[in-house]
């Protein structure tokens, strides 16, 4: 029986590559996208490759949008085997360089998508994940969220942008741990994943420096979305194994 998988922000970047890789592996992939045109473009591209994918409109910052998407997936598929909380932002603003800590709106905006987004989506999709025999939740995080690994070589521009981003991912990691604890008595496993430094629109300035293509980086997300039954829950991993929290 094919796995039913939802990838938020699946229309481009890492999410698109994850959707493609999962569809190639035989999963029924649902692309969650906040814009219909972008979703259709992604679906068309994958269908040209002979893959079958579905899509739902889904803005992770809008609970009504998430609830509507869950209702559509419940009607079409009755369950969800894997939820990939991929949608994320790294806000761009020249203001941030001057006011990295003074402007809390940047923190709020970043947390709204990167942290509260996955919480909302997970909460609303949990009933469908409970209907799976082996539900998996993947929170696409970053070593930028690690409180241990603070030595990432980045340009000054990024280092000024990063406090809000880093802390949104640190909080997401904490949420992964708490969620794994609360789901301990169920088959559902939760994993925080760092895909590495990836060539996507999220990293436009240093895109050339990013060593990984989105297709390469998607592999670790796929691994987390298809963890075997005996795998540990509540871990933080990248392609090389466990990452220090
Ligand atoms: P991109 O900017 O290329 O893609 C981001 C995706 O998230 C887009 O599909 C975008 O949709 C979607 N998105 C943003 N906000 C929302 C929202 N409110 N609701 C629904 N979808 C939304 O970034 P990446 O592919 O690089 O990033 C994917 C994930 O990987 C993020 O969580 C990021 O933090 C993480 N990551 C990325 C790294 C990198 O080096 N690129 C490194 C470590 C982690 P739309 O097209 O509508 O804007």
Boltz pocket constraint, residues with backbone or C-beta under 6 A from the ligand:
constraints:
  - pocket:
      binder: B
      contacts: [[A, 8], [A, 9], [A, 10], [A, 11], [A, 12], [A, 13], [A, 14], [A, 15], [A, 32], [A, 33], [A, 34], [A, 35], [A, 38], [A, 58], [A, 59], [A, 60], [A, 61], [A, 85], [A, 86], [A, 87], [A, 88], [A, 89], [A, 113], [A, 140], [A, 141], [A, 142], [A, 143], [A, 193], [A, 194], [A, 195], [A, 196], [A, 197], [A, 198], [A, 199], [A, 200], [A, 201], [A, 202], [A, 203], [A, 210]]
      max_distance: 6.0
